[in-house]
Amino acid sequence: MDCVGCEKCRLWGKLQIMGIGTAFKVLFADDPAAVELHRNEIIALINLAHQVAKSVAFVAHARDVEVQERIGRVVSDVDTPTLLTGAAAVTLVTALLWWRRRKRRRKKKSGSKKTA
């Protein structure tokens, strides 16, 4: 971390690397409950957890924004007459399928009455 020119960036970098090291120290210990941590290691670990939580929240927010942009693009690309035509076609196909099913059920019922 000595190659970074900015003192603030160097400090944050060292703090995060220390947090990662502390996490590995606890993770790979034979008995994690028996690991003794120094004050700086605890601070670094808490800071690392905070930074990771902020990153996860940012990714979730970025995905929401991306989804909203894609929905906006799709909706703006499709005009109203096309949507209405598609809805009418879906309604028509659904009605035809329902009518055929109803007709088949009536045939089955009338066929079973004739045999009885």
Backbone bond lengths (Angstrom), bond angles and torsions (degrees), N, CA, C in turn:
res aa  C-N    CA-C-N  psi(-1)  N-CA   C-N-CA  omega(-1)  CA-C   N-CA-C  phi
1 M - - - 1.445 - - 1.524 111.84 -
2 D 1.313 117.70 -2.26 1.456 119.73 -178.90 1.526 112.36 -75.08
3 C 1.348 117.32 -11.43 1.456 119.80 -178.54 1.527 111.84 -80.68
4 V 1.326 118.77 -15.06 1.453 122.07 -178.64 1.518 108.52 -76.42
5 G 1.335 115.70 131.43 1.459 120.36 -175.46 1.510 114.12 -75.84
6 C 1.304 118.15 -34.68 1.459 122.15 -175.76 1.527 110.00 -83.59
7 E 1.309 116.64 129.75 1.465 120.70 -179.23 1.525 111.65 -64.36
8 K 1.332 116.41 -38.13 1.462 120.24 -179.09 1.530 110.29 -64.99
9 C 1.327 116.75 -44.68 1.463 120.74 178.78 1.523 111.05 -64.70
10 R 1.292 116.73 -38.40 1.464 121.32 179.07 1.528 109.99 -63.84
11 L 1.330 116.38 -43.35 1.454 120.75 179.52 1.532 111.16 -62.98
12 W 1.344 117.50 -48.14 1.467 120.86 179.79 1.530 110.90 -63.37
13 G 1.308 116.68 -39.45 1.460 120.22 178.84 1.518 111.96 -63.07
14 K 1.328 116.46 -45.91 1.467 120.30 178.96 1.529 110.79 -63.70
15 L 1.332 116.41 -38.35 1.458 120.58 -179.99 1.531 111.33 -64.90
16 Q 1.315 115.81 -42.47 1.467 119.09 -179.89 1.529 111.92 -70.20
17 I 1.322 117.35 -39.49 1.466 120.34 177.00 1.526 110.21 -64.15
18 M 1.325 117.13 -38.99 1.461 120.22 177.07 1.533 109.79 -64.48
19 G 1.327 118.03 -37.67 1.463 121.69 177.42 1.516 111.65 -63.89
20 I 1.334 116.48 -42.86 1.466 120.25 177.30 1.527 110.39 -63.39
21 G 1.327 116.23 -43.27 1.462 120.43 178.12 1.517 112.22 -61.75
22 T 1.325 116.55 -40.04 1.462 120.82 178.57 1.527 110.64 -66.32
23 A 1.339 115.74 -40.80 1.469 119.48 178.27 1.533 110.29 -60.93
24 F 1.328 117.20 -42.98 1.467 120.43 177.60 1.528 111.33 -66.17
25 K 1.326 116.02 -37.13 1.466 120.32 178.82 1.528 110.69 -60.00
26 V 1.335 116.42 -43.75 1.464 120.80 179.31 1.526 110.50 -72.19
27 L 1.328 115.89 -40.26 1.461 121.23 -176.62 1.525 112.07 -64.56
28 F 1.323 117.62 -42.12 1.458 120.93 -175.28 1.526 113.65 -94.57
29 A 1.314 117.93 5.98 1.467 120.49 177.92 1.524 109.73 -72.87
30 D 1.335 115.58 147.97 1.465 120.17 177.94 1.522 110.66 -64.35
31 D 1.320 116.36 -41.77 1.465 121.67 177.42 1.532 107.72 -128.11
32 P 1.337 118.23 95.49 1.468 120.68 -176.72 1.523 113.63 -58.64
33 A 1.319 117.94 -26.80 1.459 120.08 179.69 1.526 111.60 -72.38
34 A 1.326 117.47 -22.52 1.460 121.36 -176.80 1.528 112.74 -93.77
35 V 1.327 117.93 -0.44 1.462 120.61 -178.81 1.524 109.21 -72.73
36 E 1.326 115.42 128.94 1.464 120.12 177.14 1.524 108.61 -97.29
37 L 1.324 115.54 124.40 1.457 120.80 -179.48 1.517 110.23 -110.53
38 H 1.327 115.20 141.40 1.452 120.51 175.45 1.527 109.23 -79.44
39 R 1.314 115.44 165.32 1.462 121.43 -178.14 1.528 111.27 -57.05
40 N 1.328 117.27 -45.28 1.466 121.05 -178.87 1.527 112.09 -63.82
41 E 1.338 116.62 -35.69 1.464 120.16 178.49 1.534 111.27 -67.60
42 I 1.318 116.66 -39.52 1.466 120.39 178.02 1.521 110.21 -64.67
43 I 1.325 116.77 -44.01 1.464 121.05 178.65 1.523 110.28 -62.16
44 A 1.325 116.74 -43.36 1.465 120.83 -179.83 1.527 111.00 -64.69
45 L 1.317 117.64 -39.31 1.455 121.42 -180.00 1.534 111.24 -66.67
46 I 1.324 116.57 -42.63 1.467 120.50 177.80 1.527 110.10 -65.19
47 N 1.328 116.96 -42.01 1.462 120.70 178.62 1.527 111.02 -63.09
48 L 1.327 116.64 -41.21 1.457 120.53 178.33 1.525 110.92 -62.82
49 A 1.331 117.17 -42.81 1.467 120.47 178.27 1.526 110.43 -61.66
50 H 1.318 117.06 -39.46 1.467 120.81 178.08 1.531 111.23 -64.68
51 Q 1.313 117.20 -44.34 1.466 120.79 -179.67 1.533 111.42 -65.36
52 V 1.316 117.12 -39.59 1.471 120.52 178.30 1.524 109.84 -66.12
53 A 1.334 117.62 -41.28 1.466 121.05 178.34 1.531 110.63 -62.56
54 K 1.332 116.83 -41.31 1.469 120.07 177.44 1.526 110.79 -63.56
55 S 1.319 117.49 -39.33 1.464 121.01 179.53 1.519 111.40 -66.19
56 V 1.318 117.13 -41.34 1.465 120.92 178.46 1.528 110.14 -64.77
57 A 1.326 117.12 -41.83 1.470 120.61 178.24 1.529 110.68 -63.81
58 F 1.328 117.05 -38.81 1.461 120.11 178.78 1.525 111.15 -65.27
59 V 1.323 117.01 -41.80 1.468 120.32 179.10 1.524 110.40 -63.06
60 A 1.331 116.76 -42.45 1.466 119.73 178.22 1.527 110.64 -62.11
61 H 1.318 116.59 -42.76 1.472 120.51 178.68 1.531 110.77 -64.73
62 A 1.321 116.85 -42.38 1.466 120.55 -179.68 1.528 110.70 -63.69
63 R 1.318 117.70 -38.50 1.472 120.67 177.40 1.523 110.93 -64.94
64 D 1.337 116.69 -41.12 1.465 119.80 178.04 1.521 110.86 -61.83
65 V 1.328 116.52 -42.93 1.462 120.38 178.96 1.524 110.34 -63.78
66 E 1.326 117.08 -41.98 1.464 120.95 179.29 1.527 111.34 -62.49
67 V 1.333 116.45 -42.94 1.464 120.33 178.93 1.525 110.19 -63.14
68 Q 1.324 116.58 -44.68 1.467 120.04 179.52 1.523 111.33 -62.09
69 E 1.320 117.70 -39.38 1.466 120.71 177.95 1.524 110.78 -65.51
70 R 1.328 117.02 -41.77 1.472 119.67 179.36 1.520 111.20 -65.95
71 I 1.328 116.92 -41.27 1.466 120.02 177.69 1.520 109.51 -62.59
72 G 1.314 116.96 -42.58 1.464 120.88 178.66 1.511 111.88 -61.56
73 R 1.332 117.24 -40.12 1.460 120.69 178.40 1.518 111.52 -66.40
74 V 1.317 117.02 -42.53 1.464 120.81 -178.71 1.519 110.21 -65.79
75 V 1.322 116.57 -45.33 1.460 120.24 -178.75 1.519 110.75 -66.16
76 S 1.318 118.09 -38.48 1.465 119.76 -179.27 1.527 111.70 -73.95
77 D 1.340 117.56 -25.08 1.465 120.30 179.07 1.528 112.38 -76.92
78 V 1.314 117.56 -26.45 1.462 121.50 -177.71 1.522 108.09 -97.61
79 D 1.324 116.12 126.60 1.462 119.09 179.77 1.529 110.68 -89.54
80 T 1.323 116.66 166.05 1.465 122.27 -174.30 1.529 113.24 -62.40
81 P 1.351 120.36 -45.05 1.467 118.10 179.30 1.528 113.42 -58.60
82 T 1.309 116.98 -36.50 1.464 120.04 178.08 1.523 110.49 -65.23
83 L 1.331 117.03 -42.51 1.462 120.53 177.98 1.524 111.19 -62.85
84 L 1.327 116.81 -42.74 1.458 120.24 -179.97 1.524 111.51 -66.47
85 T 1.315 117.10 -39.62 1.459 120.76 177.75 1.521 110.69 -63.94
86 G 1.315 116.84 -43.07 1.469 120.97 178.06 1.517 111.35 -63.44
87 A 1.334 117.34 -42.50 1.463 120.90 179.29 1.517 110.58 -64.56
88 A 1.334 117.13 -39.95 1.468 120.67 178.73 1.531 110.46 -65.21
89 A 1.308 117.41 -40.18 1.464 121.13 179.47 1.532 110.69 -64.54
90 V 1.311 116.94 -43.41 1.467 120.83 179.21 1.526 109.92 -63.83
91 T 1.319 117.27 -41.55 1.465 121.15 178.64 1.516 110.91 -63.26
92 L 1.324 116.96 -43.05 1.464 121.57 -179.83 1.528 111.28 -63.57
93 V 1.314 117.41 -46.25 1.464 121.22 179.79 1.527 110.29 -63.18
94 T 1.322 117.18 -41.06 1.465 120.69 178.33 1.527 110.89 -62.63
95 A 1.326 116.86 -43.13 1.466 120.72 179.22 1.526 111.02 -63.96
96 L 1.330 117.30 -41.82 1.466 120.18 178.81 1.526 111.76 -64.04
97 L 1.298 117.36 -42.89 1.465 120.79 178.45 1.525 111.01 -63.95
98 W 1.310 117.17 -41.64 1.464 121.31 177.91 1.526 110.12 -62.77
99 W 1.319 117.87 -42.58 1.465 122.75 -178.83 1.534 110.27 -64.06
100 R 1.355 117.05 -43.68 1.465 120.48 179.28 1.525 111.35 -64.19
101 R 1.305 116.76 -41.04 1.455 120.61 -179.93 1.538 110.04 -64.58
102 R 1.309 116.16 -42.37 1.463 121.37 179.01 1.533 110.50 -62.75
103 K 1.339 115.81 -41.06 1.460 120.99 180.00 1.534 110.57 -64.37
104 R 1.348 116.95 -41.90 1.467 121.21 178.58 1.521 111.28 -64.05
105 R 1.320 117.26 -41.88 1.461 120.61 179.46 1.524 111.22 -63.31
106 R 1.315 116.53 -39.68 1.472 119.82 178.03 1.523 110.70 -64.24
107 K 1.349 116.83 -40.45 1.466 120.34 178.37 1.524 110.31 -62.46
108 K 1.346 116.91 -43.12 1.459 120.52 -179.73 1.517 110.61 -63.65
109 K 1.325 117.25 -41.57 1.455 120.20 -179.95 1.522 111.49 -66.22
110 S 1.340 116.96 -42.27 1.463 119.20 -179.78 1.531 110.93 -70.60
111 G 1.315 118.79 -33.07 1.458 122.91 177.26 1.520 111.20 -68.46
112 S 1.292 118.42 -37.11 1.466 121.38 -179.63 1.530 110.23 -74.32
113 K 1.339 118.38 -28.85 1.462 120.74 177.15 1.530 111.34 -72.02
114 K 1.344 117.38 -34.85 1.463 121.21 -179.41 1.529 111.09 -67.79
115 T 1.333 117.24 -36.92 1.470 120.26 -178.65 1.514 111.49 -75.00
116 A 1.328 117.98 -22.49 1.466 120.56 -176.70 1.507 113.38 -82.23
